[in-house]
């Protein structure tokens, strides 16, 4: 069975139930994620004993806002669309990922998942050797690509098949606002290094964790159209699922992207017998991924 046959076989009432969004559920989860960032940031700012040990913790909390921004492109974490849009924009600001541009990029990824020449995620080659894996996981290519993208967007020079002409003014405007805010943040460092220690340095340190996580979503999956084959669900613990807004249930998300994060576990129970590509944790996936490159 492919993903289309699976969806067509779901009763209408089940589909309606699985796609019910909730401001309360989304805000509660956001409060936990944002609250953790603010708490750890406060402890770093106060220079509590051994505070440098908190930098990677803060970094992982910040970079995994990517999974929230990703969810916001579908307008599913909250019932109110505008809330999803503004939360997505703020999350994108913190990780150098313009939300308006990313919405079109990500929706193209969903339409053409893992299809060479059509899925924009495949425009960046996945690491094929141990050396390229180390470079990829370092996160440095991500930051360099993000900075170059922001410059192109600010200049109105970014063109892609997935980016409609009508969206360009909005995308350009957002990029320029982001650039201005980054400039203001950089200038603030002359008065205080606070933003460096609670935001920028942790994000640099934490990015490898996100790169490892994202490789598991489609890495080494077949280049086919069936979502049950081109996407991987990774079984992990409750903490990682909460941090990643339940996106380790990634096959479930790709098969039915209109299901909000808090319903993916329920969707998993319905489709678990159809899953074809899974991993028993991120350490297991990484070990197997590297073994294939030796």
N, C-alpha and C positions, 0 to 999 in steps of 0.2 A: 504494500500500500504506500502511495506517495502522500505528501502533505495535502494536496488538493482533495484527494479521495477521503482522507481523514476528516477534513473540515466539512466537506459536503455531507458526511455521515453524522455529524453532530446535530442533535435536535435544536430547533430554534430557541427553545427556552433555556437550554444549556448555554448556547452562544450568548444569549442576552445576560445570563447570570455571570458568565466568565468575563464579560466586557464592562461590568458595572464599575465605574470609577468612583473615587471618594476623596473629597478634600480632607476629611478628618484623618483617614488612613495615611494619605500622603504627607500632611502636615505633621502628624505624629512621628513618622519615620524621619522626615526632614529635621524635626526638632532634635531627635537623637543624634543624627549625623552632624548637623551644624553645632549642636551643643558640645559634642566631643571636640570639634575643632576649636571652639571658643575656649573650652576648659583647658585643653593642652596648650593652646596659644597663651593663655593667661599664665600658666605655670612657667612657660618659657620666658615670657616677659618679666615675670617676677624673679627670674634666675633662682629658682628653688634648687636645693642640692641635687647634683647630678643632672641638671637640666639639659645638657647636650644629648643625653640618652633619649630625650623626648623628641628630638628632631626627626628621626625616621618615623616615629609614631604619627607625628603631625603631618609628615609628608605623605604617608599612606592614606590618611584621612582626607587630605586635600586632593590628591590625584584621583582617588576613587569617586570624586564628584563627577568624573567623566561618565560613570554609569548612570548618574542622575541626569546629567545633561542629555545623554543618549535617550533616556526614557522620556525626557521632556520633548524631544523632537516628535514623538508620537502623540504628545498631549494626553498621556495616560496616567501619570502619577497623581494628578489632581482632577477633580471634576470640572473645575473652572479653567478653560483654555488659557486665559490671560495669566493665570497663576503659573501654569506650566511654562509659558513663554518667558516670564520674568525670572523665574527660578533658573531656567535653562541659560538665560543670558548671564546671570551672575555666576553660575557654575563655570561657564565657558570663560569668563573673565579671569577666574582664578587659575585656569590651566592653559591659557593661551589657545583657546579653541573657539573662534567666533560662532556663536549659536546660529545666527541666520544662515550663514554659509553651510554649517555642519548639518542643518536640517535637510537641505537638498542633497548633500553628499551622502548622508546616511539613508535617506529614502531610496536613492539610486542603488545603494548597497542591498537594500531589502528587495528591490525589484529584480536584481540580477545577481543574487548571492552566489559568490564563488564561480562566476562565469567569466573566463578570461576575455579581456577586451571590452567587457560591459560593466563589471563590478569595479567601481573606482578604488576600492580597498586593495585590489590586486595591482594597481598602478605602481605601488611600492612593493618591490620584490621581498618575499619572506626569506629569512636567513636560511641559506643552503649549506653553510659550513659552521663549525664551532666558532671560528673567528668572527664571521658575520653575525652570528647569534649574540656573541658578547657585545658587539658594537650596537646591535639592535636593542638589546635589553638595557644597555647603559642609559637609554633615554635621550642621549645627545642628538640623535637624528630627529627625534620628535620635536625638540625645542628649536632646532635649526629650521626644520620644515615649517613649523608654526610661525616663526619670525618672518620667514620669506613670504608665506601666505598672507600674513597681516599687511606687509608692505604692498604686495600686489593688490590686495583688496582696497587698501587706502588710496592707491593710485587709480583704482578702477580698471585694472589690467587683468583681473582674473577672469578667464573664460573656460567653461567646461560644458559638455553636452548636458549635464544634469542641472545646470544653473540657468534658469529662465531669464531672459532679458528684462522682464518686468520686475524681477527681484533685485537686480543689480543696484539701484539707488539705495534700497534698504540695507543690503549687505555692505555696501560701501560706507554708509552712514554709521552702522554699528562698528565697523572696523576702525573708523576714525575716532569714535568715542573711546574705544578700547585703547587705542594708541595714546590718546590724550591722558587717560587715567594712568597708563603705565608710566608716562613721562612724569606725571605728578607724583606717583609713588617713588620713582627714581630720585626726584628732587628732594623728597622727604628724607632720604637717607643722609643728606647733608646735615639735617637737624637731629635725626635719631636713626639708629640701625634697626629699629623695632621690626619694620616690615621685612627686612632681610631675614631675621631670625624666626619670625612666626609664619612667613609665607614663602619667600623665594628659595631660601636654602632648604627648608623641608621639602618643597616640591621637587627640587633637583634630586634630593636624596631618595625620595619616595617613588619617583617615576619608574625605576626598574621593576617594582612590584606590579605596577599596572601593565607594563609591557609583557611580563611573564603571564599575567592573567589573560590579556587579550590574545596572545598567541594560541591559547587553548580553544578559543571560540570557533576558529575555522582552520587552524594550522594543520596541514597534512590531510585535510578532508578532500574527498573527490571533487573534481570540477564538473559537477552535474547540477541539474535544476531542482532535484528533490531535496527539500529541507531536512528530511530525515537522514540524508547522507552527507550533505555539504556543511553541516553544522554540528557542533559537539556540545552535549550537556556534560558538565563536570560535577561530580558528586563531592560535596565538601561540607564543612561544618556550618552551624547556624551563624557564627560570627562573620565568616566570609560572605555568606549569603546576604546578611544584613548590610554589610559594608558595600556590597556590590548591587544593592537594590534587587536581589533575587535573580540577577542576570546570569549566574552559573546555570540556571535553567534556560540555556540559550537555544536549544532546539525548540523548546516550548514557545519562547519569545518569537522565533522566526516563523514558526508554523502559524501562530496567531498573534501578530504584533499588537492587536488592539486589546489584548488582555493586559490589565495593569499589573505592576510588579507584585502586588499582594495577592493576586490570583494565580500566579504561575505555579505555585506548589500544587494547587488544586488541578490545574491543567496537566501537570506532570503525572498525577495519579491516573488521569484518564488515558494518557497516551504512552505511558512508560513501556508498554509491551511493543510499541512501534519504534522505539529508539534504536538506531543502528550504530551511532558513533557516540561513545561515552568515554569518560576517564574517571578513575578512582582517585580523585584529588589532583591538585596542581603540581605537587611534587612528582607524582606518578606520571602525569602527562609530560612534564619537563624531562624527566629521566628517559622516557621513551622517545621523545622528540630529539634529544641529543644523541641517543643511541642510533637513530636512523641517519644521523649526519656523520657518524664515524665510519 
